[in-house]
Amino acid sequence: MDIRFVERKDLKEKPDWNKLGFGKYFTDYMFEMDWDREHEWHDARIVPYGPIQFDPACVVLHYAQETFEGLKAYRREDGKIQLFRPEMNAKRMQNSNERLCMPKVPVDIFVDAIKALVEKEKDWVPTLPNTSLYIRPFVFATEAALGVHMATNYRFLVILSPVGMYYAEGLNPVKIMIEDELVRAVQGGTGFTKCGGNYAGSIAGQVKAEKEGYDQVLWLDGATRTYVEEVGSMNIMFKIDGEIYTAPINEGTVLPGVTRDSMIHILKDWGYKVNEAHLKAEDLMRYGHEGKLEEVFGTGTAAVISPVGKLKFKDDVITINDMKTGELTQKLYDTLTGIQWGRLPDKYGWTVEVC
Ligand SMILES: *Cc1c(COP(=O)(O)O)cnc(C)c1O
């Protein structure tokens, strides 16, 4: 792919790698590409990071025709930079775009765009342990026209943000509230896609949870509000009586996480039985009271793994593993981050070197 380059005059000052937080700083350049019916995907370019212009009638602003992805570039100890399973993100975005009637970005264009931009911005991949360069590809409708319809013009962008550990406190268990009223996804809906609208609809649940002193929401299935599905931007796994349980992804209501898939691979490799099965919230609470719920953790690119120390459902509250990070949770974190940052051999062939 030919990529046009537009240079900027003065580069930004790099932030303090110790105080990165998440998604606060953006690099000097971004990747852009356009789509229309005649030319399909064309005019790939790396341009100075900055505001983009919209017509006020732009389709995405009214009907939320937008999908996005999230992955990271990691700096290894030898200084080299690598990605983690980027083609999985590419394919997932294709599934999202298909559901939203948006043109698919070919897998090679998606991966090559990211590689080219990350290489250009390699000095922005932070060097401290547990820091990385977060990559946010997204596609949206740019056509200016009111009325719900399949748009005629789209843009694909990639922006980059150096990030520290997702939770400032490190691997500290979070408190999660099971939402029994609002829902995130239903069969036939868009739950399996990373589309902006899903997240707009989830904020009310998040606000509710925070008001009660909880960090995040665990959503139940939209049809019956009985079975646990996933957290706001993480899948969730439970260790019950030595076996692992997580919600199935084949019904289209749960986001198929790259981290989820990787954890399942590793867990099976270690001899764990992994049940991709429905689990009732009330049973989960009962297992908690009976002492069978050994560990609970969320999985996602941003936080990698997030131990859960407390769960609330209606008026019932359970504490998991005395609010401490579980042994398996820690081992999974060490293993996956070991592969991602190149401290452990990549026996699954998941990493892709950039430069
Ligand atoms: C992004 C996301 C995940 C995690 O996916 P990863 O590929 O592991 O980062 C899980 N659930 C939701 C709702 C998400 O948006």
PDBQT file of the ligand as one rigid body, heavy atoms in Angstrom, charges set to zero:
ROOT
HETATM    1  C1  LIG A 401     -13.120  -4.314  23.740  1.00  0.00    +0.000 C 
HETATM    2  C2  LIG A 401     -14.090  -5.045  24.598  1.00  0.00    +0.000 A 
HETATM    3  C3  LIG A 401     -13.759  -6.249  25.253  1.00  0.00    +0.000 A 
HETATM    4  C4  LIG A 401     -12.367  -6.799  25.277  1.00  0.00    +0.000 C 
HETATM    5  O1  LIG A 401     -11.833  -7.141  24.034  1.00  0.00    +0.000 OA
HETATM    6  P1  LIG A 401     -10.268  -7.270  23.860  1.00  0.00    +0.000 P 
HETATM    7  O2  LIG A 401     -10.096  -7.626  22.436  1.00  0.00    +0.000 OA
HETATM    8  O3  LIG A 401      -9.813  -8.340  24.779  1.00  0.00    +0.000 OA
HETATM    9  O4  LIG A 401      -9.674  -5.953  24.214  1.00  0.00    +0.000 OA
HETATM   10  C5  LIG A 401     -14.761  -6.916  25.935  1.00  0.00    +0.000 A 
HETATM   11  N1  LIG A 401     -16.020  -6.435  26.004  1.00  0.00    +0.000 NA
HETATM   12  C6  LIG A 401     -16.362  -5.273  25.421  1.00  0.00    +0.000 A 
HETATM   13  C7  LIG A 401     -17.762  -4.802  25.539  1.00  0.00    +0.000 C 
HETATM   14  C8  LIG A 401     -15.413  -4.541  24.709  1.00  0.00    +0.000 A 
HETATM   15  O5  LIG A 401     -15.749  -3.383  24.166  1.00  0.00    +0.000 OA
ENDROOT
TORSDOF 0
